[in-house]
Amino acid sequence: MGERIGVAASSVKSYENGQRAPSIDTLIKISKLFNVTIDELLGYSKRDYADVTDLTLEQRTRIEEMISDYRDLNHLRNEKNETKR
């Protein structure tokens, strides 16, 4: 991995062991390498993501529709629970 982000293998090992932190530039390279945000690298992301890179446009559209349907369902359930109170 060190070669791919332009640092020595010993630096990568020290990042993994928590002995030192990567620079901002290195964090950017690592995030691009793994296709994640810097927030995700640092453990601050509160959102879940699915990698849909290899899916067709039709498959992605169907997934987006399913997500929208589940959000609508959750919204309706929340409204129903609030009216019971």
C-alpha positions in Angstrom: 0.0 0.0 0.0 2.9 2.3 0.8 4.0 2.4 -2.9 0.4 3.1 -4.0 0.1 6.2 -1.8 3.8 7.3 -2.0 5.0 6.5 1.5 7.4 4.0 3.0 6.1 0.6 4.2 7.3 1.6 7.7 5.1 4.7 7.6 2.1 2.5 6.8 2.9 0.2 9.6 3.2 3.1 12.0 -0.2 4.4 10.9 -1.7 0.9 11.5 -0.1 0.6 14.9 -1.2 4.1 15.9 2.3 5.3 16.5 1.9 8.2 14.1 -0.9 9.8 12.0 -0.8 10.3 8.3 -0.7 13.8 6.9 -3.7 15.4 5.3 -2.2 14.7 1.8 -1.7 11.0 2.7 -5.2 10.8 4.1 -6.6 12.0 0.8 -4.5 9.4 -1.1 -5.7 6.6 1.2 -9.3 7.7 0.8 -9.0 7.7 -3.0 -7.3 4.3 -2.9 -10.1 2.7 -0.9 -12.9 4.9 -2.5 -14.1 6.2 0.9 -14.4 9.6 2.5 -11.8 10.9 5.0 -14.6 11.0 7.6 -15.1 7.2 7.0 -11.4 6.6 7.4 -11.4 8.5 10.7 -14.6 6.7 11.9 -16.8 9.8 11.8 -19.3 8.8 9.2 -22.8 8.3 10.4 -24.1 7.1 7.0 -24.0 3.7 5.5 -22.9 3.3 1.9 -23.1 0.5 -0.6 -20.7 0.1 -3.4 -22.8 0.0 -6.6 -19.9 0.5 -9.0 -20.3 -2.7 -10.9 -24.1 -2.5 -11.2 -26.0 -1.4 -14.2 -28.0 1.8 -14.3 -31.2 -0.2 -14.2 -30.0 -2.1 -11.1 -28.9 1.2 -9.4 -32.3 2.7 -10.2 -34.2 -0.3 -8.7 -32.1 0.0 -5.5 -32.8 3.7 -5.3 -36.5 3.0 -5.6 -36.4 0.4 -2.9 -34.6 2.8 -0.6 -37.2 5.4 -1.3 -40.0 2.9 -0.6 -38.4 1.9 2.8 -38.0 5.6 3.7 -41.7 6.3 2.9 -42.7 3.2 5.0 -40.6 4.3 8.0 -42.1 7.8 7.7 -45.6 6.4 7.7 -44.8 4.2 10.7 -43.4 7.1 12.6 -46.4 9.3 11.9 -48.7 6.4 13.0 -46.7 6.0 16.3 -46.9 9.7 17.0 -50.6 9.9 16.6 -51.0 7.0 19.1 -49.4 9.1 21.8 
